[in-house]
């Protein structure tokens, strides 16, 4: 594992815009007041390198495994072979290799209705489309002001091919920065001020990015979504005035390998897949019986086995033939807020962290829930996959960072070191290898913590292994069709699991304490196809504890975001620093 000394290189302050004059003034600043305030997540960044950099070290991403080779469709195998000849396998927004996009079929593959845009088939599928409206000349009341650099074109021309751009949302503002400049890092290329809406999240499409085109989607507290292209300064509003879903957008991300489709989580516990080019239409659930209200919660001990599709509450399936307008797919996941989600490197699975304290693992290609884990207590606020897809890490209101193993189908370690809620977690792919991993976490205690763990050290305490000896039951491997990421074979799971009738029982499961003693049902022991496995809360006495390898107070303000580059660590605060 790489070692070294971290020093502060840059300290930039992105000015937080004041409330718009049209907004009603805040009468009371009492934190206990019940007057609703605009939701905010502080500052979130998206680093992007338009030209991928050559590798300087071995990376953990796998491109050739027994399972992934079989899962590549013939049409995409040719693309993968063509691109591998020049050493490029796609790219993340920050310019690193994205081999995972070739590990699975695309979302909705086989549904010809998805190729139709606004009722018409595309004449030239290879043509890069842009949004319709010029944001600078727009008369929309949604946008207050757009400030562009006077030397924008000159700075873009002088920008090095491997230089780092950064996009940031700070409350009412969305900024485009050039971090490759040694003297103008804080001088924005473009700054958009929205009238009342606060940008809560955004994401950059790594498939379509080039020196002449960048696709960005932004989610707002008014439920609107904007598709923005910064080079042409054009934009399109999606879910305008909440016509599809009226609840704030908490997280957003482009689907792997897709130029048009992106996933957004809403504050009412719904996941929605949108197409950037389709028009919106008022959404009516295609299956009224899929509403979560029709599946009342039941205690875990009295639950029965059901198939996974009923737990996800598919209100509109990606296989639906009605794809002329948005949305593409709608899934009701929880009755409480979804705080964050992360797509797996293999492009098959989705990890969702929610306010009810649950971590759901979903096969979003098949629209089904696979596993449901729960926090020690409180909600989960953030989630991240390891670069090889073997592990998921989460952080939340229990001040802990938890490591979950897909192979063991269990919690393998808790990381204790934060003194307040954990707000962001991220792996450092440049400092991971076949058996060793490094990741970081930040929280409301204003600190950055770095963690190292190795595969061999992730063992349960001795007391736990003795206590449960002989109590293990097998788990059906059908939970992950085609095998786990990286060709992993699923091991036996701990007996502390139970099948339930509804994924919303996570709220009840998350409140179980260390006295919980749930045993696997008969259906689980036999590996019944289609059962959701709900994992009871693991008490601290039976869970390995991992200390941080570094802890540093970064700022006086709570931290809200964390990212890794090859030569630095990026953090962002709630106040825009």
N, C-alpha and C positions, 0 to 999 in steps of 0.2 A: 504494500500500500504506500502510495506516495506521501512524503512528509515535507514539511517546509514551514516557513513563517509567513503569516498573513499580515499585510500592512494596508492601511487605508490609502487608496490611490486617488479616488475622486469622491467629493461630497457635493452633490448637486441638489438644489432645491427647486422643485417645480411648483411655482406659485399656485396655491389653491384658490380658484376663482370665488369671489363672494357671491351670495345669493343674487339672482336677477332682480332688478327693481320691481318687476311685476309680481314677484313672490311676496306673500304676506309675511311681515316680520315676525320673528320668534318672540312671543310674548314672555315666556318663562323659559329659563335655561335649567330648570329643575330636572335632574336626571330621573326623578321618580314621577314626573308628570306623564299623563296619559295622552297628551297631544301628539299625534303621529308626526314623525320627522322623516325627511327624505333618507331612505336607506343608502348607506355608503360602505364601500369596502376599502377605502383609502386609495393607494396607488398600486396599479398592476401594470407590469411591463411585458412586452413581447420583443425580445431580440430577434433580429433577422439579418442573415447574410445572403445576398442575392446569388453569389457564386460560391458553391461549397468549397471549403478549405481541404487541402490534402491532409490525410491522417498523419499524426505525429507519434501515435502509439497504437497498440492493439486495442480494438474496441470490443465491447461485450456483445454487440448485436450479432445475431446468428442469421446467416442467409441460406445455409444448407443443412437441414435436418431431415430425418426420415419422414416426419409428419408434414413439414412445410412443403417438401418437394411434391408430395401427393396432393396437397391442397391447392396448388397453383393451377388455375384454369389454363387450357392450351393457349388461348389468346394472350394471356398475361405472361406465360412462360417465355414466349418469343420476345416480349418487351423486356423481361428481366435479363434474358441472355444478351439482347442487343445492348442494354445499358451497362451490363457488367463488363463489356469489352473495353469501355473507357474508364472503368473503375468507379462509376457512379451508380448507386442504387437508390435514386430518389434522394430526398433531403428533408430534414426538419426545417422549421422556419429559421433556426439559427445556423443552418448550413451543414449539419452533421448527417451521416448516412441514415437513411430510413429504409432498411431492408424489410421491415415488417409489412410494408404495403403489398408485398407479393406473397404473403403467407396465406391469404384467404380470399374467397370470392368477394366482389364488391357488394355493398349493401343494396338489396333489391335486385340482384342479378337474376335474370330470367323473367322479369316483369316488363314487357314491352311498353307498358303505359308510362314508365318513368322516362322514356326517351322523348316523350312529347312535351313540349314547352308551350304553355298557354294555348293548348289545343292544336298546335302545329308542330310537325316534325322539323328538326333542324336541317337546313339545306347544306350547311358546312359545319359538321361537328368539331372540326379542328380549329375553327375560328374563335379567338378569344373575345368573349363578350364583356362589355363594360356596363355599369349602371347607367341609368337614363338621364338623371338630373344633375346639372352643374351646381355644386354646393355653394360656390361663391356667389353666383347670380340667383340663387334660390330665394323665393319670396315666402317660403314656409316659416311659420311661427315656431316650428320645432327648433330651428337653428337660429341662434342669436347673432353670431359674428364669426367670420373666418379670417384669421390673421396669417398671411403667408410671408415668408422671408423675401426681401427685395432681390436677393441674389440666389433665389431658389434654383433656377436652371443652371447657373454657374456652379453651385455647390454640388448639384447632382452629377454634372459632368466631371468634376474633380474628385468625386467620391471613388475610392479604390474598389475594385471588383470584390475583394475579400473584406471590405470594410463593414462595420457593424452599424446597422440602423436599429433604433429602438422606438417602439410605439408605446404610449402610456396613457391610461385613463385616470384622471384625477377629478373626481366629483363631476362638475359640469363641463370639464375640459377634456379634450382628446388631443394629444401632442405627438408630433413626428420629430424625432431627434436624430442627429448624426453623431454617434459615439466614436467614429473613426477620426474625427477632428480633435486635435490636441488643445485647441483654444476655443472652440465653439460648441462644446458638448451641451451646454444649457441653452443655446440659441436655437429655438425650434425652427424647423423647416416649414411646418404648418401647425397651426393651433386652431382648433374648432371649439367655440363656446356654444353650448346648447342653452336654450332659454330656461327651461325648468328641469329638464330631464337630467338625471345623473347616470353616467355610464358606469355600469357595475362590472363588466367583463368584456373581453374582446379576444379574437383569435385571428391568425394569419394562415392562409391556405398555402402549405408548402409545395403543392403540386403545380399551382399556376404562377408562382412568383417568378419574376424575371426583372431585367433592368428597365423594362417598359410597362410592367403590369404587376400590381400587388392587390390581392383580394383580401379584404378585412371585413369581419362581421363584428358588430358591437351590440351588446344587450343593455337595456335601460330599466330604470325603476318604474317607468310608465308602461312596461311590457313591450314597447316598440323595439324592433331590431333594425339596424342599419347595415346595409352592404355598401362598403366604401372602397373606392379605388383612389389612392392618394396622388398618383402621378397625373392622372387626368382630372382630378378633383371632382369626380362624379359620385353620386350616391343614389340609393333606392331604399325606401322604407318598407319593411316587412312587418307583418302583424300590426299594421297601423291602427293606433288607438285601441289595441287589444282585441281586434276583431276575431282572432283565433283563440287566444288565451289572454285574459286581462290582468294577469299577475306578473310582478317583476321577474326579470330574467336574472338568475343567480350565477349561471355558468354557461359557456358556449364554446363549441369546438367544431372544426371541420371533420367530416368523416374520412378515415384513411382511404387514400386512393381516389377520392371523389373531387371533381372540380366544382360541382354545384351543390351538393348536399352538406348540411351542417346540423348539429344537434344542439338543442338549447334546453336547459332545465329551468322550470318556473317555480315560483315560491309556493305554489299550491301542491307541490309534489308530483308534477307532471313533466315527462320528457317528450319533446316534440322534435321531429325531423322536418326541416324546411328545405326547400329548393330556392336558391337565390334568384332564379329567373322566372319562377311561377308567380302568377297573381294570387292574391289572398281571397278567401271566401269564408263566410261565417261557418264555423265548424259545428257539425252535428254528428255525434258518435254513431258509427255504423252498427255497433252492437250495443244496444241499450243495457243489456244484462251484464256488460263488462264493468259497469260503474262500481267503484269501490264501496258505495253505500249498500249495494246488494250483497256484499260479503261481510257480515258483521264479524268483529274480532272475537276470537275464542281463546281461552287460556291454553298455554302450550301443553300442559299435562293432559288436556282433554281433546287434543287435536287428532285429526285423521289425515291420511295420505291423499293428496290430490296432485294433478299434473301442474307443471310450472306455468302454463299459459294462463291459468285462471288467477295466479298471483300477480302477474304483471298488469292485468286489466288492459288488454289491448283494445283501445277505443277506435283505432284505425290501424290496420296492418299495412306493412310495406307491400304486401302481395295484393292489395286492393286494386281493382281496375279503375277506380275513380281517382285518377291522378292528374286531372287537368289543372287543379289549383292546389295551393298549400292548404293544409299540411300534408306531408308525405306519409308520416306515421305519428301516432299519438299513443303514449303509454302512461297510464296512471301507476306510479310507483309507490307513493306514500301519501298519507293524509297530512303530513307535516312537510316543512320546507326542505328542499334538496339544496345542500350547501355547496357541493362540488362533485364533479365526476372526472374520471380519467379513462381514456381508451388504451387498451393493452397494445404492446408492441406488435403482436401477431395480427392485429386488426380484427379480432373476433370478439373479444370480451370487453365489458364495461364495468368499472368499479364506481359505485355511487355512494357518497357519504351524505347522511341526512341528519336533520335536527333531532330525530327520534333516537339517535344513538346507534343507528344500524349502518352496516357496510354490506351492500348488496353486490354480488357478482352476477352479471347478466351476460348471456350470449345474445347480443343484440341482433346478430344475423338471423337467429331463429326466434327472436322476440320471447325469450324465456329466462326466468330467474334460476340460477344454479345453487347459490349458497347465500346464507344470510348470517352475518356475524354481528356482535354487539359490543359496544364500548364498555369500559368498567363502570362508568356512569356519565350522564350528560350526552350532549350531541357531538357528532363528528363534524369537523369544519373543513378538513382538507384530505386529499388522497393522492397517491402517486404510485406508479408501477416501477419496478426495477427494469433496467434496460433489456434484460433477457426475458422478462415476463414471469420470473419464478416467484417473486415476492410483491406484496402490496404493503405500503406503509400508510398509516393514517394518523391524524392528530386532531385534538378537539378540546372539549371543556373539562376533561379529567386531568389536564396538564401532562398527559402522557403521549408518547409516540409509540404506536403499536406496529409490530411486524407480523404479517400474515403470510403463511406459506401455502401456495396452491398445491404443491405435491403432497404435503402432510394434511392439507385441508384443515388447518388449525392455526391458532395464535401460537407463535413460537417464541416471542420475546416482547417485553415492554421496555421502553426507553424512558428513564426517569431523570429529569434534570431541569425542566422548565418550572417556573414559579407561577405561571398563569396560563391562560388558554393558548393552545398551539394554533397558529393561523395559517401556516404554509409548510409543506414538506416537498423535497425534491431530491432526486438522485444525482450524483455527479458521475456522468458516464465516462469521463476521462480518467477516473480513479476507481474504476471497477474492473475486475478480471473474472476468470472462470469460477473462482471460489470466494473472492473477497469483494465487499461492497462498501461504498461510502455514500451517505446521504446527509442532508442537512435539514434543519427545522428552525423556524422563527416563531415568535409568539408575542403576546401582549406584555410580556415581561421585558421587552426591548432587547432581547438577547438572540444571538445566533449560536446554535449548537451544531456541531459536526459529530457524526456517529460512524463507527467502523464495525462491521461484523463479518464473520466468515461462516461458511456453511457448516464446518465442523463444530463451531462453538454454539450453535443454536440447538441446545438440548433442554428438555424440561428438567426441573429440579429432581433430584434422586427420589425424594418422597413421593412425587407425582407418579414417576414411572413404576415404583413398587406398588403403589395403591391401585393402579389401573392395570396391573399385569394380568393378562388373561381376560380382560374385559373388552378387548377391541373387536369391532365388527367391520366387515369389508364395506366399501362404498362403491357403488356402481360407477364404472369408468365412463358411462354414457353422459355424465354431466358435462364433459368436455369432448365432444365428438372430434375424432381425428387426433386426439392426444393433446397433452399440455404444451404450452409454448416451450420451444427448445427441445422437444422430444422427450419431455419428462414423463415418467410413469407415475400414476397416482398411487400413493401409499395408503395404508390403512388409516382411517380417521379415528380420533378419540371417541369414546363412547358417549361423551357429553353432547349428543346431538338429538334432534327431534324433528319430525316432519309436521308441518302445520298446514292449515287450510288457507292461510292468507299471509302475504308478505307484510301486511301492516301489523302483524303481531310482534314485529320487531320492537315496537314501543313498549310492550309488556316485557319482552325478553331483556331489553336493555336495563330494566330496573332490578333484575335478579342480582343477588349478592353472592358472596363466597359460599353460602350454605346451599347454593343451588345443586341439585343432584338429579339430572335428567338422564334417562337411559335411552338408547336407540330403540326405535320401534321395530316390530318384526319385519315390516316392509323394507326398512333400511338395511337390516342385516342381510336380507336376500337381494339387495340391490335393485329394488323395483324401479323401473324406468319412469322418469317424469316426476319424481319426488323432489321437493325442495328440502334441503337440509338446513335447519336452523341450529346454529351452534350456541349453546348456553354460555353465559359469561364465565370466563376462566378466573378463579380467584388468584390473588397475588401470590399466595403460598405455593401455587403449583405452576407458576410462570417464571421463566428466566428473566432477570432484570439486567439491562444493558446500560452502562454509564457512558456519558459523552466523552469523546477524545479531545474536544475543545469547546469552551463556552466563552463568549465574548459579548459584552454589552455594546451594541452598535450605535444606539441613539437614545435620546431622552423620550422619544415617542414610540408607541407600540408599532411593531413591525407587521406588515401585511402581505409581503410577497418575497419569494426567494427564487433565484435562478443561478445556474452554473454555466460558465464559459470555460474554455480550455485554460485560460491564464488568469481568471478572476472569478469572484463570487459577487453576484448582484443582489442587493436587498432594497426594499422600498418600505417607507413608513406610511402610517395613516395620514400624516399631514403633508404628504407630497415630497418627501426628501428621500 
